[in-house]
Amino acid sequence: MILIPAMLLVALGLVIVYSASSNLAAHRLGDSYFYLKRQIVFSILGIGLMISAKNIPCIIYSKLVYPLLILSIFLLVMLFFPGLGHKVSGASRWLRIGDFTFQPSEIAKFSLAVYVAYSMSKKGSNMESFSRGFLPHLLVAGIFMYLIVNQPDLGTAVIIGCWVFILMFVGGVKISHLLLLFTLSTPLVLWLIWQANYRIERCLAFIDPWSDPKGIGFQIVHSFLAFGSGGLWGLGLGNSRQKLFYLPEPHTDFALSIAGEELGFVGITVIVLLFGMLIIRGIKVALNARDLYSTYLAFGLICFIALQVIVNMGVVMGLLPTKGLTLPFISYGGTSLVINLFCTGILLNIASKS
């Protein structure tokens, strides 16, 4: 019940990526199969890593926790070096090594999950202590969030913050400490939004996208049009109109909108149910794990996937402000797909040992 929904989502993702990107790739690169071929390569690599992770004891990651943290911080810092950080739409979120690009923030999420699981399992009852249970996790997460905010990528930093908040709650941190964190972090996030005009515009577009449908509300309005056109059964695979240079980058952040237009309400329901099966089963694996470290690691990994699913679906349906975040297993994006499949392999390993 982990493997089946994950593989079905990957298969659906290949179909949706090709349908959403074929016209764009033909116009931009002269090869309508460009994004599909790359996504297939990433899928094969990710499945290979998933099979490997299924057979590697998860305790090994705890022995590598600090090298993983150092490597992740090093990769995030490298983004700020000229010639290494690859900028897209003004944000340096990809690291370029030759012809190969990847997102260090995806690796950082995995490293953080391993660290928090290892640390909380070691501290046990000391999680109620401010100096031992609360502060160390906050400081380590804060370093990652600071580097990611400066890419700039406030959305991913906020997701990491929410993830750490949830994990510390599960780990037994005092409610008063968590309330203090929420009280201090909320004004900081609002201040960061206020400091960037494009973030303010995204919030305004979220509140009323129809006030400027050809400007700041363009993306979300066309996402609405895609879902509305799909109706109950959809227009059929390949028949999306919004992918014809209306909805920007339809194969990445707004791939679900194209799925809604082509597969309709029924297709979206199937996708939601598959994610629901995966997430519920992942939580059950965490609850049934044989030791505390495996419990925290499984919960941390499935929580990251769940948060990304919730945020992406919320954005494309206008329930959250626009944020450049891919839909796990479905959207085009090599690093995200490979890391999510690798994490699926770890969940399979923990499930097999419980």
Backbone hydrogen bonds, N-H to C=O, Kabsch-Sander energy under -0.5 kcal/mol:
donor,donor_aa,acceptor,acceptor_aa,energy
6,A,2,I,-1.6
7,M,3,L,-2.6
8,L,4,I,-2.4
9,L,5,P,-2.3
10,V,6,A,-2.0
11,A,7,M,-2.4
12,L,8,L,-2.6
13,G,9,L,-2.4
14,L,10,V,-2.0
15,V,11,A,-1.7
16,I,12,L,-2.7
17,V,13,G,-3.1
18,Y,14,L,-2.1
19,S,15,V,-2.4
20,A,16,I,-2.9
21,S,17,V,-2.0
22,S,18,Y,-1.9
25,A,21,S,-3.4
26,A,22,S,-2.2
27,H,23,N,-2.2
28,R,24,L,-2.8
29,L,25,A,-2.8
30,G,25,A,-0.9
30,G,26,A,-0.7
31,D,25,A,-1.2
34,F,31,D,-1.8
37,K,33,Y,-2.9
38,R,34,F,-1.8
39,Q,35,Y,-2.3
40,I,36,L,-2.4
41,V,37,K,-2.0
42,F,38,R,-2.5
43,S,39,Q,-2.4
44,I,40,I,-2.5
45,L,41,V,-2.4
46,G,42,F,-2.9
47,I,43,S,-2.8
48,G,44,I,-2.2
49,L,45,L,-2.2
50,M,46,G,-2.3
51,I,47,I,-2.4
52,S,48,G,-1.9
53,A,49,L,-3.0
54,K,50,M,-2.0
55,N,51,I,-0.8
55,N,52,S,-1.0
56,I,53,A,-0.9
60,I,57,P,-1.8
61,Y,58,C,-0.9
62,S,58,C,-0.7
63,K,59,I,-1.0
64,L,60,I,-0.7
64,L,61,Y,-0.7
65,V,62,S,-0.9
68,L,64,L,-2.5
69,L,65,V,-2.0
70,I,66,Y,-2.6
71,L,67,P,-2.6
72,S,68,L,-2.4
73,I,69,L,-2.4
74,F,70,I,-2.5
75,L,71,L,-2.4
76,L,72,S,-2.2
77,V,73,I,-2.3
78,M,74,F,-2.0
79,L,75,L,-0.7
79,L,76,L,-0.6
80,F,77,V,-1.8
81,F,78,M,-1.8
84,L,81,F,-1.9
85,G,81,F,-1.8
86,H,94,W,-3.9
87,K,85,G,-0.7
88,V,91,A,-2.4
91,A,88,V,-1.6
92,S,151,Q,-2.3
93,R,86,H,-0.6
93,R,91,A,-1.1
94,W,86,H,-1.2
95,L,102,F,-3.2
96,R,84,L,-3.4
96,R,94,W,-0.5
97,I,95,L,-0.6
97,I,100,F,-3.3
100,F,97,I,-1.8
102,F,95,L,-1.5
106,E,103,Q,-1.2
107,I,103,Q,-0.9
108,A,104,P,-2.5
109,K,105,S,-1.8
110,F,106,E,-1.4
111,S,107,I,-2.4
112,L,108,A,-2.6
113,A,109,K,-2.1
114,V,110,F,-2.2
115,Y,111,S,-2.5
116,V,112,L,-2.8
117,A,113,A,-2.1
118,Y,114,V,-2.5
119,S,115,Y,-3.2
120,M,116,V,-2.7
121,S,117,A,-1.8
122,K,118,Y,-1.5
123,K,119,S,-1.9
124,G,120,M,-1.8
126,N,123,K,-2.4
127,M,124,G,-1.6
128,E,125,S,-1.2
129,S,126,N,-1.7
133,G,129,S,-2.1
134,F,129,S,-1.2
135,L,130,F,-2.9
138,L,134,F,-1.8
139,L,135,L,-2.7
140,V,136,P,-2.2
141,A,137,H,-2.2
142,G,138,L,-2.3
143,I,139,L,-1.9
144,F,140,V,-1.6
145,M,141,A,-2.7
146,Y,142,G,-2.5
147,L,143,I,-2.0
148,I,144,F,-2.2
149,V,145,M,-2.7
150,N,146,Y,-1.5
151,Q,148,I,-1.6
153,D,148,I,-0.7
157,A,153,D,-1.6
158,V,154,L,-2.5
159,I,155,G,-2.2
160,I,156,T,-2.4
161,G,157,A,-2.3
162,C,158,V,-2.7
163,W,159,I,-2.6
164,V,160,I,-2.7
165,F,161,G,-2.2
166,I,162,C,-2.3
167,L,163,W,-2.6
168,M,164,V,-2.7
169,F,165,F,-1.8
170,V,166,I,-2.5
171,G,167,L,-2.4
172,G,168,M,-0.7
172,G,169,F,-0.9
173,V,168,M,-2.7
178,L,174,K,-1.8
179,L,175,I,-2.7
180,L,176,S,-1.8
181,L,177,H,-2.1
182,F,178,L,-2.5
183,T,179,L,-2.5
184,L,180,L,-2.1
185,S,181,L,-2.5
186,T,182,F,-1.9
188,L,184,L,-0.9
189,V,185,S,-2.4
190,L,186,T,-2.3
191,W,187,P,-2.3
192,L,188,L,-2.2
193,I,189,V,-2.2
194,W,190,L,-2.1
195,Q,191,W,-1.4
196,A,193,I,-1.2
200,I,196,A,-1.7
201,E,197,N,-2.6
202,R,198,Y,-1.8
203,C,199,R,-1.9
204,L,200,I,-2.4
205,A,201,E,-2.7
206,F,202,R,-1.9
207,I,203,C,-2.0
208,D,204,L,-2.5
211,S,208,D,-1.4
212,D,209,P,-1.0
215,G,212,D,-1.5
217,G,212,D,-2.3
218,F,215,G,-1.6
221,V,217,G,-2.4
222,H,218,F,-2.0
223,S,219,Q,-1.4
224,F,220,I,-2.3
225,L,221,V,-2.2
226,A,222,H,-1.7
227,F,223,S,-2.2
228,G,224,F,-3.0
229,S,225,L,-2.4
230,G,226,A,-1.5
231,G,227,F,-1.0
234,G,230,G,-2.4
235,L,261,E,-2.4
236,G,262,E,-2.0
239,N,236,G,-2.1
244,L,241,R,-1.6
245,F,243,K,-2.0
246,Y,242,Q,-1.2
247,L,242,Q,-3.1
252,T,249,E,-1.5
254,F,249,E,-0.8
255,A,252,T,-1.3
257,S,254,F,-0.6
258,I,254,F,-1.3
259,A,255,A,-2.1
260,G,256,L,-2.4
261,E,257,S,-2.0
262,E,258,I,-2.4
263,L,259,A,-3.0
264,G,260,G,-1.2
265,F,231,G,-2.1
266,V,232,L,-2.4
267,G,263,L,-1.5
268,I,264,G,-2.2
269,T,265,F,-2.4
270,V,266,V,-2.0
271,I,267,G,-2.0
272,V,268,I,-2.7
273,L,269,T,-2.6
274,L,270,V,-2.3
275,F,271,I,-2.3
276,G,272,V,-2.7
277,M,273,L,-2.7
278,L,274,L,-2.2
279,I,275,F,-2.8
280,I,276,G,-2.7
281,R,277,M,-2.3
282,G,278,L,-2.2
283,I,279,I,-2.2
284,K,280,I,-2.1
285,V,281,R,-2.4
286,A,282,G,-1.9
287,L,283,I,-2.3
288,N,284,K,-1.9
289,A,285,V,-0.6
289,A,286,A,-0.8
295,T,291,D,-1.9
296,Y,292,L,-2.6
297,L,293,Y,-2.5
298,A,294,S,-2.7
299,F,295,T,-2.4
300,G,296,Y,-2.6
301,L,297,L,-2.5
302,I,298,A,-2.3
303,C,299,F,-2.0
304,F,300,G,-1.8
305,I,301,L,-1.7
306,A,302,I,-2.6
307,L,303,C,-2.7
308,Q,304,F,-2.0
309,V,305,I,-2.2
310,I,306,A,-2.7
311,V,307,L,-2.6
312,N,308,Q,-2.6
313,M,309,V,-2.5
314,G,310,I,-2.3
315,V,311,V,-2.4
316,V,312,N,-2.4
317,M,313,M,-1.4
318,G,315,V,-1.7
319,L,314,G,-3.0
320,L,314,G,-1.4
325,L,323,K,-1.9
330,I,327,L,-1.5
331,S,327,L,-2.3
332,Y,251,H,-2.9
337,L,333,G,-2.1
338,V,334,G,-2.6
339,I,335,T,-2.6
340,N,336,S,-2.4
341,L,337,L,-2.2
342,F,338,V,-2.2
343,C,339,I,-2.6
344,T,340,N,-1.8
345,G,341,L,-1.9
346,I,342,F,-1.6
347,L,343,C,-2.2
348,L,344,T,-2.2
349,N,345,G,-2.0
350,I,346,I,-2.5
351,A,347,L,-2.5
352,S,348,L,-2.0
353,K,349,N,-1.0
354,S,350,I,-0.7
354,S,351,A,-0.7
